[in-house]
Amino acid sequence: MLGEDVTIEIVVDDGTAGSRGRLTVLQLVWLRCDPLAVGMTLVSSPDHPALPRGRWVVLRDFLRYGLEEPTGDGDVRITPDDGSGSVWLELSRGDRQSEVRVDASGLREFLDSTERIVPTGEERPEKELDQVIEALLRT
């Protein structure tokens, strides 16, 4: 079942929401051919160097754990905001750091969608990669 990828866009609270028409969105992408990883892209509109933006990759399990307890290391750290139904994401890229808050229910819905396709513990990226290569060779 190639092609069952999951994407979502979540409006984030970056401290500028609604300020002068600014909007920041976190785009999450999970690919069946790489079931352990989630791509994250932070996009601010209008684009401006002072606003949060960048791309990261995080383990799907880290996102799930981050709903309940602080987790992550390196460029991505995830911390639940107890009582608010939100999750804080600390995202670093070189000397730039962004801290945004996202709705935990949107994140949970995204993760649940990925789990329905490839449950945790049943990831076999090499099998999925073989399917991708086979499909590419047929075209």
KOLFI-819082 format. One line per 5 residues: number of its first residue (from 1); their letters; for each residue y, x, z of N, C-alpha, C. Coordinates in steps of 0.05 Angstrom, whole numbers, m for minus. Example, Ala and Ser with C-alpha at 12.3 -4.5 7.8 and 13.67 -1.06 7.14 Angstrom:
REM residues 2
1> as> m114:264:156:m90:246:156:m66:264:156; m45:257:142:m21:273:143:1:258:157
REM end
This chain:
REM residues 139
1> mlged> m24:17:0:0:0:0:25:17:0; 28:32:m21:51:49:m25:76:33:m27; 98:43:m17:123:30:m20:131:12:3; 116:11:24:124:m5:47:141:11:66; 166:16:57:185:31:73:202:11:89
6> vtiei> 214:20:111:230:3:128:258:15:131; 278:m1:126:306:8:129:322:m13:145; 342:m4:158:360:m22:173:387:m8:176; 407:m24:178:434:m15:184:443:m28:210; 453:m12:229:462:m23:254:491:m14:258
11> vvddg> 508:m33:263:536:m27:269:536:m14:297; 549:9:300:549:23:325:576:22:339; 576:26:365:600:29:380:605:59:383; 626:68:369:633:97:371:660:101:384; 670:80:396:696:82:409:719:75:390
16> tagsr> 713:72:364:734:65:345:729:38:332; 708:24:340:701:m2:327:724:m21:328; 730:m32:304:752:m51:302:779:m39:302; 781:m13:308:806:1:309:816:7:281; 837:m6:273:850:m2:246:829:m5:224
21> grltv> 812:m24:226:793:m30:204:770:m10:202; 766:6:222:745:26:220:718:14:228; 697:23:215:670:14:221:651:37:218; 633:40:237:612:60:236:585:47:237; 567:55:218:541:44:215:520:65:217
26> lqlvw> 498:60:231:475:77:232:454:66:214; 447:81:193:426:74:175:400:88:183; 379:72:188:353:83:195:334:78:172; 319:99:165:299:97:143:273:109:152; 252:93:149:224:102:156:208:99:130
31> lrcdp> 195:121:122:179:121:98:149:122:105; 134:104:93:105:103:98:92:130:92; 103:145:72:91:171:65:97:193:85; 115:187:104:121:206:126:124:190:152; 102:179:162:103:159:183:112:169:210
36> lavgm> 113:195:214:121:206:240:151:208:244; 166:208:221:195:213:222:211:189:215; 236:189:226:256:169:219:281:184:211; 291:178:188:317:189:179:339:173:189; 360:186:199:384:172:210:408:183:196
41> tlvss> 425:164:186:450:172:173:472:156:186; 492:170:196:515:158:209:538:158:188; 548:134:182:569:131:161:593:117:173; 616:128:170:641:115:179:657:107:155; 670:84:158:686:73:136:713:64:148
46> pdhpa> 735:72:137:736:91:114:728:119:123; 718:134:104:709:162:110:733:179:118; 729:193:140:750:211:149:736:233:165; 745:258:163:732:280:177:731:277:207; 749:262:219:750:259:248:730:238:258
51> lprgr> 720:222:240:702:200:248:673:210:247; 655:197:263:627:205:264:613:202:237; 597:222:230:581:221:206:561:244:206; 540:240:191:520:261:189:492:250:184; 473:268:181:445:260:177:427:276:196
56> wvvlr> 407:262:206:388:273:224:361:262:219; 340:276:228:313:266:228:302:267:256; 289:246:265:279:245:292:250:234:291; 234:242:310:207:230:311:208:201:318; 192:185:305:191:156:311:185:151:340
61> dflry> 167:167:352:160:164:380:183:169:398; 200:189:391:224:194:408:242:170:409; 246:157:386:263:132:386:251:111:404; 225:108:403:211:88:420:214:95:449; 209:120:457:212:129:484:241:126:494
66> gleep> 260:131:476:288:129:483:298:101:491; 282:81:484:289:54:492:285:50:522; 268:67:534:261:63:562:270:86:580; 271:111:569:278:134:585:293:155:568; 309:172:581:322:193:566:302:211:552
71> tgdgd> 307:217:527:288:234:512:303:249:490; 289:267:477:300:282:455:309:309:463; 313:325:443:323:352:448:337:362:422; 349:384:424:362:395:400:385:377:391; 384:369:365:406:354:353:407:324:360
76> vritp> 385:313:370:384:285:376:374:280:404; 391:266:419:384:258:447:388:228:449; 369:215:462:369:185:464:368:178:494; 386:160:502:387:151:530:392:121:531; 374:106:545:379:78:548:404:73:566
81> ddgsg> 419:53:560:442:45:576:433:21:593; 422:28:617:410:7:634:429:m17:638; 417:m40:634:432:m65:639:448:m75:616; 455:m59:596:472:m68:575:457:m76:550; 431:m69:549:415:m74:524:422:m55:502
86> svwle> 434:m32:509:442:m13:488:428:14:493; 430:31:473:419:58:474:441:77:465; 444:99:479:464:120:471:449:141:454; 461:148:432:451:170:415:472:192:415; 463:216:424:480:240:422:470:255:398
91> lsrgd> 486:258:378:478:269:353:496:294:348; 483:317:345:497:342:341:491:353:313; 511:364:301:509:378:275:527:402:276; 515:425:280:532:449:283:550:447:308; 575:450:303:594:448:326:605:420:329
96> rqsev> 596:401:312:605:373:314:585:357:331; 595:340:348:578:323:363:589:295:363; 571:275:359:579:247:360:562:233:381; 574:215:395:560:199:414:566:170:407; 544:155:401:547:127:393:528:110:409
101> rvdas> 535:85:412:518:66:426:509:45:406; 482:40:406:471:20:388:456:m1:404; 454:m24:392:440:m46:405:410:m40:405; 398:m40:429:370:m34:432:351:m53:417; 359:m79:416:342:m98:403:339:m93:373
106> glref> 361:m84:360:359:m77:331:341:m53:327; 344:m33:344:327:m9:343:297:m17:348; 293:m34:368:265:m43:374:253:m58:350; 269:m75:338:260:m91:315:252:m72:292; 269:m52:287:263:m32:266:236:m18:272
111> ldste> 233:m8:297:208:6:304:184:m12:303; 186:m37:311:164:m56:310:155:m60:281; 175:m61:263:168:m64:234:152:m41:224; 159:m17:232:144:7:224:116:7:235; 114:m2:260:88:m3:274:69:m22:260
116> rivpt> 79:m44:249:62:m63:235:49:m51:210; 63:m31:198:53:m18:174:34:5:181; 44:23:199:27:45:208:30:47:238; 11:37:253:12:38:282:12:66:293; 25:70:316:25:96:329:m4:105:334
121> geerp> m9:130:328:m36:141:331:m52:140:305; m44:124:286:m58:121:261:m43:135:238; m23:151:244:m9:165:224:m26:187:212; m28:187:186:m42:208:171:m25:216:148; m4:231:152:15:237:131:2:251:107
126> ekeld> m19:266:111:m32:279:89:m45:259:70; m56:237:81:m68:216:64:m46:202:48; m24:196:62:m2:182:48:11:200:27; 13:226:33:23:245:13:5:247:m11; m21:246:m7:m39:246:m30:m35:221:m47
131> qviea> m29:198:m35:m24:174:m50:2:176:m66; 22:188:m54:47:192:m68:43:210:m92; 29:232:m89:24:251:m111:8:238:m133; m12:222:m125:m29:208:m144:m12:188:m160; 6:174:m147:23:155:m161:42:169:m180
136> llrt> 53:191:m171:71:207:m188:57:217:m213; 33:226:m210:18:237:m232:10:215:m253; 8:190:m244:2:168:m262:26:161:m279; 50:166:m270:74:158:m285:83:179:m305
REM end
